[in-house]
Amino acid sequence: MSYGLRKSDLKKIILESVNKNPDLKYYINDDYIYELVDGIVDGVSIAIEENTKEVIRQIEHDLRRRH
């Protein structure tokens, strides 16, 4: 069973937030900056996804110990 959002959903939310200011991409016209932002978005998405999995694992472990 899976809980929470998938990495792709998290990434979409983060990218939508970044894209709310389109002037940033206009004034910072550098492919390396785009790659940096993509890397940050991927990293944050993975971190959130992994954290959610760990929280679920810990909760399940605690529930098993109580029963």
N, CA, C and O atoms as a CHARMM CRD file, in Angstrom:
* protein
*
  268
    1    1 MET  N      0.84500  -1.17200   0.00000 PROA 1      0.00000
    2    1 MET  CA     0.00000   0.00000   0.00000 PROA 1      0.00000
    3    1 MET  C      0.89100   1.23700   0.00000 PROA 1      0.00000
    4    1 MET  O      1.93200   1.25000   0.65700 PROA 1      0.00000
    5    2 SER  N      0.50000   2.25300  -0.71500 PROA 2      0.00000
    6    2 SER  CA     1.28200   3.47000  -0.81800 PROA 2      0.00000
    7    2 SER  C      0.46200   4.65900  -0.33700 PROA 2      0.00000
    8    2 SER  O     -0.72700   4.77300  -0.63700 PROA 2      0.00000
    9    3 TYR  N      1.10100   5.52700   0.40200 PROA 3      0.00000
   10    3 TYR  CA     0.44500   6.72100   0.90500 PROA 3      0.00000
   11    3 TYR  C      1.16100   7.95000   0.37200 PROA 3      0.00000
   12    3 TYR  O      2.34000   7.89500   0.02100 PROA 3      0.00000
   13    4 GLY  N      0.44900   9.03900   0.31600 PROA 4      0.00000
   14    4 GLY  CA     1.06900  10.29200  -0.08800 PROA 4      0.00000
   15    4 GLY  C      1.20600  10.42100  -1.59300 PROA 4      0.00000
   16    4 GLY  O      0.72500   9.59200  -2.36600 PROA 4      0.00000
   17    5 LEU  N      1.87200  11.47800  -1.97000 PROA 5      0.00000
   18    5 LEU  CA     2.05200  11.78400  -3.38100 PROA 5      0.00000
   19    5 LEU  C      3.26700  11.07000  -3.94800 PROA 5      0.00000
   20    5 LEU  O      4.24400  10.81500  -3.24400 PROA 5      0.00000
   21    6 ARG  N      3.18700  10.75300  -5.23500 PROA 6      0.00000
   22    6 ARG  CA     4.33700  10.17200  -5.92900 PROA 6      0.00000
   23    6 ARG  C      5.34200  11.28500  -6.23800 PROA 6      0.00000
   24    6 ARG  O      5.01200  12.47000  -6.22300 PROA 6      0.00000
   25    7 LYS  N      6.56500  10.86800  -6.51600 PROA 7      0.00000
   26    7 LYS  CA     7.61200  11.83000  -6.85200 PROA 7      0.00000
   27    7 LYS  C      7.17900  12.73200  -8.00500 PROA 7      0.00000
   28    7 LYS  O      7.42300  13.93900  -7.97300 PROA 7      0.00000
   29    8 SER  N      6.55000  12.16600  -9.00500 PROA 8      0.00000
   30    8 SER  CA     6.13600  12.97200 -10.16400 PROA 8      0.00000
   31    8 SER  C      5.11000  14.02600  -9.76600 PROA 8      0.00000
   32    8 SER  O      5.12200  15.13600 -10.30000 PROA 8      0.00000
   33    9 ASP  N      4.22100  13.68800  -8.83100 PROA 9      0.00000
   34    9 ASP  CA     3.23000  14.65900  -8.36000 PROA 9      0.00000
   35    9 ASP  C      3.90300  15.77400  -7.55700 PROA 9      0.00000
   36    9 ASP  O      3.56900  16.95000  -7.70200 PROA 9      0.00000
   37   10 LEU  N      4.85500  15.38400  -6.71100 PROA 10     0.00000
   38   10 LEU  CA     5.59400  16.37200  -5.93200 PROA 10     0.00000
   39   10 LEU  C      6.36000  17.31400  -6.85200 PROA 10     0.00000
   40   10 LEU  O      6.35700  18.53000  -6.66000 PROA 10     0.00000
   41   11 LYS  N      7.00900  16.73800  -7.84500 PROA 11     0.00000
   42   11 LYS  CA     7.78800  17.53600  -8.79100 PROA 11     0.00000
   43   11 LYS  C      6.88800  18.51900  -9.53200 PROA 11     0.00000
   44   11 LYS  O      7.26600  19.67100  -9.74500 PROA 11     0.00000
   45   12 LYS  N      5.71200  18.07100  -9.92200 PROA 12     0.00000
   46   12 LYS  CA     4.77100  18.93900 -10.63400 PROA 12     0.00000
   47   12 LYS  C      4.38300  20.12900  -9.76300 PROA 12     0.00000
   48   12 LYS  O      4.34000  21.26100 -10.24300 PROA 12     0.00000
   49   13 ILE  N      4.10400  19.88100  -8.49300 PROA 13     0.00000
   50   13 ILE  CA     3.71600  20.95400  -7.57000 PROA 13     0.00000
   51   13 ILE  C      4.85600  21.96100  -7.41300 PROA 13     0.00000
   52   13 ILE  O      4.63500  23.17100  -7.45200 PROA 13     0.00000
   53   14 ILE  N      6.06500  21.45300  -7.23700 PROA 14     0.00000
   54   14 ILE  CA     7.21700  22.33700  -7.05200 PROA 14     0.00000
   55   14 ILE  C      7.48000  23.14800  -8.31400 PROA 14     0.00000
   56   14 ILE  O      7.72800  24.35100  -8.24200 PROA 14     0.00000
   57   15 LEU  N      7.42700  22.48800  -9.47400 PROA 15     0.00000
   58   15 LEU  CA     7.66100  23.20800 -10.73100 PROA 15     0.00000
   59   15 LEU  C      6.58700  24.26200 -10.98900 PROA 15     0.00000
   60   15 LEU  O      6.89200  25.34100 -11.49700 PROA 15     0.00000
   61   16 GLU  N      5.34000  23.96300 -10.64600 PROA 16     0.00000
   62   16 GLU  CA     4.27600  24.95100 -10.80000 PROA 16     0.00000
   63   16 GLU  C      4.56400  26.17200  -9.93600 PROA 16     0.00000
   64   16 GLU  O      4.31100  27.30500 -10.34500 PROA 16     0.00000
   65   17 SER  N      5.08600  25.93900  -8.75400 PROA 17     0.00000
   66   17 SER  CA     5.42900  27.03800  -7.86700 PROA 17     0.00000
   67   17 SER  C      6.55500  27.88500  -8.46000 PROA 17     0.00000
   68   17 SER  O      6.48800  29.11400  -8.43700 PROA 17     0.00000
   69   18 VAL  N      7.58600  27.23100  -8.99000 PROA 18     0.00000
   70   18 VAL  CA     8.70500  27.94200  -9.60600 PROA 18     0.00000
   71   18 VAL  C      8.23000  28.71700 -10.83100 PROA 18     0.00000
   72   18 VAL  O      8.68500  29.83400 -11.07800 PROA 18     0.00000
   73   19 ASN  N      7.32700  28.13100 -11.58600 PROA 19     0.00000
   74   19 ASN  CA     6.86500  28.74700 -12.83400 PROA 19     0.00000
   75   19 ASN  C      5.86000  29.87400 -12.62600 PROA 19     0.00000
   76   19 ASN  O      5.41800  30.49100 -13.59600 PROA 19     0.00000
   77   20 LYS  N      5.49500  30.15000 -11.38400 PROA 20     0.00000
   78   20 LYS  CA     4.56700  31.26100 -11.11700 PROA 20     0.00000
   79   20 LYS  C      5.19800  32.60600 -11.43500 PROA 20     0.00000
   80   20 LYS  O      4.49500  33.60600 -11.58300 PROA 20     0.00000
   81   21 ASN  N      6.50900  32.63600 -11.53900 PROA 21     0.00000
   82   21 ASN  CA     7.21100  33.86500 -11.87900 PROA 21     0.00000
   83   21 ASN  C      7.97700  33.65800 -13.18200 PROA 21     0.00000
   84   21 ASN  O      9.17900  33.39300 -13.16200 PROA 21     0.00000
   85   22 PRO  N      7.28100  33.77900 -14.31900 PROA 22     0.00000
   86   22 PRO  CA     7.92200  33.50800 -15.61100 PROA 22     0.00000
   87   22 PRO  C      9.04600  34.48600 -15.94900 PROA 22     0.00000
   88   22 PRO  O      9.90000  34.17600 -16.78000 PROA 22     0.00000
   89   23 ASP  N      9.05500  35.65600 -15.32000 PROA 23     0.00000
   90   23 ASP  CA    10.13300  36.61200 -15.58400 PROA 23     0.00000
   91   23 ASP  C     11.49200  36.05700 -15.19700 PROA 23     0.00000
   92   23 ASP  O     12.50600  36.42800 -15.78800 PROA 23     0.00000
   93   24 LEU  N     11.52100  35.17000 -14.21000 PROA 24     0.00000
   94   24 LEU  CA    12.79100  34.58600 -13.80100 PROA 24     0.00000
   95   24 LEU  C     13.47300  33.89200 -14.97300 PROA 24     0.00000
   96   24 LEU  O     14.67500  34.05100 -15.18700 PROA 24     0.00000
   97   25 LYS  N     12.70300  33.12900 -15.72300 PROA 25     0.00000
   98   25 LYS  CA    13.28600  32.41900 -16.86100 PROA 25     0.00000
   99   25 LYS  C     13.67400  33.38300 -17.98500 PROA 25     0.00000
  100   25 LYS  O     14.60800  33.12000 -18.74300 PROA 25     0.00000
  101   26 TYR  N     12.95700  34.48400 -18.08400 PROA 26     0.00000
  102   26 TYR  CA    13.26900  35.46700 -19.12800 PROA 26     0.00000
  103   26 TYR  C     14.58500  36.17200 -18.82500 PROA 26     0.00000
  104   26 TYR  O     15.43000  36.32700 -19.70700 PROA 26     0.00000
  105   27 TYR  N     14.75300  36.59500 -17.58700 PROA 27     0.00000
  106   27 TYR  CA    15.93900  37.36400 -17.21900 PROA 27     0.00000
  107   27 TYR  C     17.15200  36.48200 -16.94300 PROA 27     0.00000
  108   27 TYR  O     18.29000  36.91600 -17.11500 PROA 27     0.00000
  109   28 ILE  N     16.91400  35.26200 -16.52100 PROA 28     0.00000
  110   28 ILE  CA    18.02000  34.33700 -16.27500 PROA 28     0.00000
  111   28 ILE  C     17.99200  33.30000 -17.38300 PROA 28     0.00000
  112   28 ILE  O     17.49800  32.18700 -17.19900 PROA 28     0.00000
  113   29 ASN  N     18.52200  33.67400 -18.52100 PROA 29     0.00000
  114   29 ASN  CA    18.48800  32.80300 -19.69100 PROA 29     0.00000
  115   29 ASN  C     19.80400  32.03500 -19.76200 PROA 29     0.00000
  116   29 ASN  O     20.68200  32.35400 -20.56400 PROA 29     0.00000
  117   30 ASP  N     19.92700  31.01700 -18.91200 PROA 30     0.00000
  118   30 ASP  CA    21.15800  30.24500 -18.83300 PROA 30     0.00000
  119   30 ASP  C     20.79000  28.78200 -18.62000 PROA 30     0.00000
  120   30 ASP  O     20.10900  28.43600 -17.65500 PROA 30     0.00000
  121   31 ASP  N     21.24300  27.93700 -19.52300 PROA 31     0.00000
  122   31 ASP  CA    20.90600  26.51200 -19.43700 PROA 31     0.00000
  123   31 ASP  C     21.38900  25.87800 -18.14800 PROA 31     0.00000
  124   31 ASP  O     20.74500  24.96400 -17.63300 PROA 31     0.00000
  125   32 TYR  N     22.51700  26.34600 -17.61100 PROA 32     0.00000
  126   32 TYR  CA    23.02800  25.78200 -16.36400 PROA 32     0.00000
  127   32 TYR  C     22.10100  26.09500 -15.19500 PROA 32     0.00000
  128   32 TYR  O     21.92800  25.26900 -14.29900 PROA 32     0.00000
  129   33 ILE  N     21.51400  27.27000 -15.20100 PROA 33     0.00000
  130   33 ILE  CA    20.55000  27.62100 -14.14800 PROA 33     0.00000
  131   33 ILE  C     19.33100  26.71200 -14.24600 PROA 33     0.00000
  132   33 ILE  O     18.82400  26.24200 -13.22800 PROA 33     0.00000
  133   34 TYR  N     18.85700  26.46100 -15.46500 PROA 34     0.00000
  134   34 TYR  CA    17.71000  25.55600 -15.64200 PROA 34     0.00000
  135   34 TYR  C     18.04000  24.15900 -15.12600 PROA 34     0.00000
  136   34 TYR  O     17.21400  23.52100 -14.47400 PROA 34     0.00000
  137   35 GLU  N     19.25200  23.68600 -15.42100 PROA 35     0.00000
  138   35 GLU  CA    19.67700  22.37100 -14.93400 PROA 35     0.00000
  139   35 GLU  C     19.77000  22.35600 -13.41700 PROA 35     0.00000
  140   35 GLU  O     19.40300  21.36900 -12.77900 PROA 35     0.00000
  141   36 LEU  N     20.26000  23.44500 -12.83800 PROA 36     0.00000
  142   36 LEU  CA    20.34000  23.55800 -11.38100 PROA 36     0.00000
  143   36 LEU  C     18.95500  23.48500 -10.75500 PROA 36     0.00000
  144   36 LEU  O     18.74200  22.75300  -9.78800 PROA 36     0.00000
  145   37 VAL  N     18.01800  24.23900 -11.30400 PROA 37     0.00000
  146   37 VAL  CA    16.64700  24.23000 -10.78000 PROA 37     0.00000
  147   37 VAL  C     16.04200  22.84000 -10.91800 PROA 37     0.00000
  148   37 VAL  O     15.40100  22.35200  -9.98700 PROA 37     0.00000
  149   38 ASP  N     16.23300  22.20200 -12.05300 PROA 38     0.00000
  150   38 ASP  CA    15.71500  20.84000 -12.24600 PROA 38     0.00000
  151   38 ASP  C     16.31900  19.87700 -11.22200 PROA 38     0.00000
  152   38 ASP  O     15.62200  19.02200 -10.67600 PROA 38     0.00000
  153   39 GLY  N     17.61500  20.02400 -10.96900 PROA 39     0.00000
  154   39 GLY  CA    18.27200  19.17000  -9.98000 PROA 39     0.00000
  155   39 GLY  C     17.72300  19.40300  -8.57700 PROA 39     0.00000
  156   39 GLY  O     17.51500  18.45600  -7.81800 PROA 39     0.00000
  157   40 ILE  N     17.49300  20.64700  -8.24500 PROA 40     0.00000
  158   40 ILE  CA    16.92100  20.97400  -6.93100 PROA 40     0.00000
  159   40 ILE  C     15.51300  20.41800  -6.81300 PROA 40     0.00000
  160   40 ILE  O     15.15800  19.83200  -5.79000 PROA 40     0.00000
  161   41 VAL  N     14.71200  20.59800  -7.84800 PROA 41     0.00000
  162   41 VAL  CA    13.33500  20.08400  -7.83500 PROA 41     0.00000
  163   41 VAL  C     13.34100  18.56600  -7.68200 PROA 41     0.00000
  164   41 VAL  O     12.57000  18.02100  -6.89200 PROA 41     0.00000
  165   42 ASP  N     14.19900  17.88300  -8.42700 PROA 42     0.00000
  166   42 ASP  CA    14.29200  16.42000  -8.30600 PROA 42     0.00000
  167   42 ASP  C     14.71600  16.02100  -6.89400 PROA 42     0.00000
  168   42 ASP  O     14.14000  15.10900  -6.30200 PROA 42     0.00000
  169   43 GLY  N     15.71700  16.70400  -6.36300 PROA 43     0.00000
  170   43 GLY  CA    16.20500  16.37800  -5.03100 PROA 43     0.00000
  171   43 GLY  C     15.16000  16.58700  -3.95400 PROA 43     0.00000
  172   43 GLY  O     15.00400  15.75100  -3.06300 PROA 43     0.00000
  173   44 VAL  N     14.44600  17.69500  -4.02900 PROA 44     0.00000
  174   44 VAL  CA    13.39400  17.97100  -3.04400 PROA 44     0.00000
  175   44 VAL  C     12.28000  16.93800  -3.17000 PROA 44     0.00000
  176   44 VAL  O     11.76600  16.45000  -2.16400 PROA 44     0.00000
  177   45 SER  N     11.90900  16.60700  -4.39400 PROA 45     0.00000
  178   45 SER  CA    10.85900  15.60700  -4.60900 PROA 45     0.00000
  179   45 SER  C     11.24700  14.25700  -4.02800 PROA 45     0.00000
  180   45 SER  O     10.44200  13.60100  -3.36600 PROA 45     0.00000
  181   46 ILE  N     12.46900  13.85000  -4.27500 PROA 46     0.00000
  182   46 ILE  CA    12.95200  12.56300  -3.76000 PROA 46     0.00000
  183   46 ILE  C     13.00400  12.60000  -2.23400 PROA 46     0.00000
  184   46 ILE  O     12.61000  11.64000  -1.57200 PROA 46     0.00000
  185   47 ALA  N     13.49200  13.71100  -1.67800 PROA 47     0.00000
  186   47 ALA  CA    13.58300  13.82100  -0.22200 PROA 47     0.00000
  187   47 ALA  C     12.20900  13.73500   0.43200 PROA 47     0.00000
  188   47 ALA  O     12.04700  13.06200   1.45100 PROA 47     0.00000
  189   48 ILE  N     11.23100  14.40300  -0.13600 PROA 48     0.00000
  190   48 ILE  CA     9.86900  14.35800   0.42100 PROA 48     0.00000
  191   48 ILE  C      9.31000  12.95200   0.31400 PROA 48     0.00000
  192   48 ILE  O      8.72100  12.44200   1.26700 PROA 48     0.00000
  193   49 GLU  N      9.48900  12.32700  -0.82800 PROA 49     0.00000
  194   49 GLU  CA     8.98600  10.96700  -1.03700 PROA 49     0.00000
  195   49 GLU  C      9.64100   9.98300  -0.06200 PROA 49     0.00000
  196   49 GLU  O      8.95900   9.15600   0.54400 PROA 49     0.00000
  197   50 GLU  N     10.95400  10.07800   0.08400 PROA 50     0.00000
  198   50 GLU  CA    11.66300   9.17600   0.99400 PROA 50     0.00000
  199   50 GLU  C     11.26700   9.43300   2.44900 PROA 50     0.00000
  200   50 GLU  O     11.11900   8.49500   3.23200 PROA 50     0.00000
  201   51 ASN  N     11.09700  10.70500   2.80400 PROA 51     0.00000
  202   51 ASN  CA    10.67400  11.02800   4.16100 PROA 51     0.00000
  203   51 ASN  C      9.29600  10.43400   4.45000 PROA 51     0.00000
  204   51 ASN  O      9.06600   9.89200   5.53100 PROA 51     0.00000
  205   52 THR  N      8.39400  10.53300   3.50200 PROA 52     0.00000
  206   52 THR  CA     7.05200   9.97600   3.68000 PROA 52     0.00000
  207   52 THR  C      7.12400   8.46600   3.87800 PROA 52     0.00000
  208   52 THR  O      6.45100   7.91900   4.75200 PROA 52     0.00000
  209   53 LYS  N      7.93000   7.80200   3.07900 PROA 53     0.00000
  210   53 LYS  CA     8.08700   6.34800   3.22200 PROA 53     0.00000
  211   53 LYS  C      8.63700   5.99700   4.60800 PROA 53     0.00000
  212   53 LYS  O      8.18900   5.03500   5.23200 PROA 53     0.00000
  213   54 GLU  N      9.60100   6.77400   5.08100 PROA 54     0.00000
  214   54 GLU  CA    10.19900   6.50700   6.39100 PROA 54     0.00000
  215   54 GLU  C      9.19500   6.74500   7.51500 PROA 54     0.00000
  216   54 GLU  O      9.14900   5.97600   8.47400 PROA 54     0.00000
  217   55 VAL  N      8.40000   7.79300   7.40700 PROA 55     0.00000
  218   55 VAL  CA     7.36800   8.05300   8.41800 PROA 55     0.00000
  219   55 VAL  C      6.38500   6.89600   8.47400 PROA 55     0.00000
  220   55 VAL  O      6.02000   6.44000   9.55800 PROA 55     0.00000
  221   56 ILE  N      5.96000   6.42400   7.32300 PROA 56     0.00000
  222   56 ILE  CA     5.02100   5.29900   7.26300 PROA 56     0.00000
  223   56 ILE  C      5.65700   4.05000   7.86300 PROA 56     0.00000
  224   56 ILE  O      5.01400   3.32100   8.61800 PROA 56     0.00000
  225   57 ARG  N      6.92200   3.80500   7.52400 PROA 57     0.00000
  226   57 ARG  CA     7.62300   2.64300   8.06900 PROA 57     0.00000
  227   57 ARG  C      7.69000   2.71200   9.59500 PROA 57     0.00000
  228   57 ARG  O      7.46300   1.71100  10.27500 PROA 57     0.00000
  229   58 GLN  N      7.99500   3.87500  10.12000 PROA 58     0.00000
  230   58 GLN  CA     8.08700   4.03800  11.56700 PROA 58     0.00000
  231   58 GLN  C      6.72900   3.87500  12.24900 PROA 58     0.00000
  232   58 GLN  O      6.63800   3.26500  13.31400 PROA 58     0.00000
  233   59 ILE  N      5.69000   4.41200  11.64500 PROA 59     0.00000
  234   59 ILE  CA     4.34300   4.26600  12.20500 PROA 59     0.00000
  235   59 ILE  C      3.92800   2.80200  12.20700 PROA 59     0.00000
  236   59 ILE  O      3.39900   2.30500  13.20200 PROA 59     0.00000
  237   60 GLU  N      4.16800   2.10700  11.09100 PROA 60     0.00000
  238   60 GLU  CA     3.82600   0.68700  11.02900 PROA 60     0.00000
  239   60 GLU  C      4.60900  -0.11600  12.07900 PROA 60     0.00000
  240   60 GLU  O      4.06100  -1.01900  12.71000 PROA 60     0.00000
  241   61 HSD  N      5.88100   0.21900  12.25700 PROA 61     0.00000
  242   61 HSD  CA     6.69700  -0.45200  13.26000 PROA 61     0.00000
  243   61 HSD  C      6.12300  -0.21400  14.65400 PROA 61     0.00000
  244   61 HSD  O      6.01000  -1.14900  15.44600 PROA 61     0.00000
  245   62 ASP  N      5.76500   1.01800  14.95500 PROA 62     0.00000
  246   62 ASP  CA     5.18100   1.32600  16.26100 PROA 62     0.00000
  247   62 ASP  C      3.84900   0.61500  16.47100 PROA 62     0.00000
  248   62 ASP  O      3.56400   0.15400  17.57600 PROA 62     0.00000
  249   63 LEU  N      3.04600   0.52200  15.44300 PROA 63     0.00000
  250   63 LEU  CA     1.75500  -0.16600  15.56600 PROA 63     0.00000
  251   63 LEU  C      1.94700  -1.66000  15.81200 PROA 63     0.00000
  252   63 LEU  O      1.20500  -2.25900  16.59200 PROA 63     0.00000
  253   64 ARG  N      2.93300  -2.26600  15.15600 PROA 64     0.00000
  254   64 ARG  CA     3.20100  -3.68900  15.36900 PROA 64     0.00000
  255   64 ARG  C      3.67900  -3.94500  16.79300 PROA 64     0.00000
  256   64 ARG  O      3.31500  -4.95900  17.38800 PROA 64     0.00000
  257   65 ARG  N      4.47300  -3.05900  17.34300 PROA 65     0.00000
  258   65 ARG  CA     4.98500  -3.22100  18.70800 PROA 65     0.00000
  259   65 ARG  C      3.86800  -3.10600  19.74700 PROA 65     0.00000
  260   65 ARG  O      3.95200  -3.71700  20.81200 PROA 65     0.00000
  261   66 ARG  N      2.84200  -2.34200  19.45200 PROA 66     0.00000
  262   66 ARG  CA     1.75700  -2.15200  20.40600 PROA 66     0.00000
  263   66 ARG  C      0.77900  -3.31500  20.44900 PROA 66     0.00000
  264   66 ARG  O      0.03100  -3.47300  21.41300 PROA 66     0.00000
  265   67 HSD  N      0.78900  -4.12600  19.40100 PROA 67     0.00000
  266   67 HSD  CA    -0.18100  -5.23800  19.34000 PROA 67     0.00000
  267   67 HSD  C      0.45100  -6.53900  19.67200 PROA 67     0.00000
  268   67 HSD  O     -0.22000  -7.57000  19.66800 PROA 67     0.00000
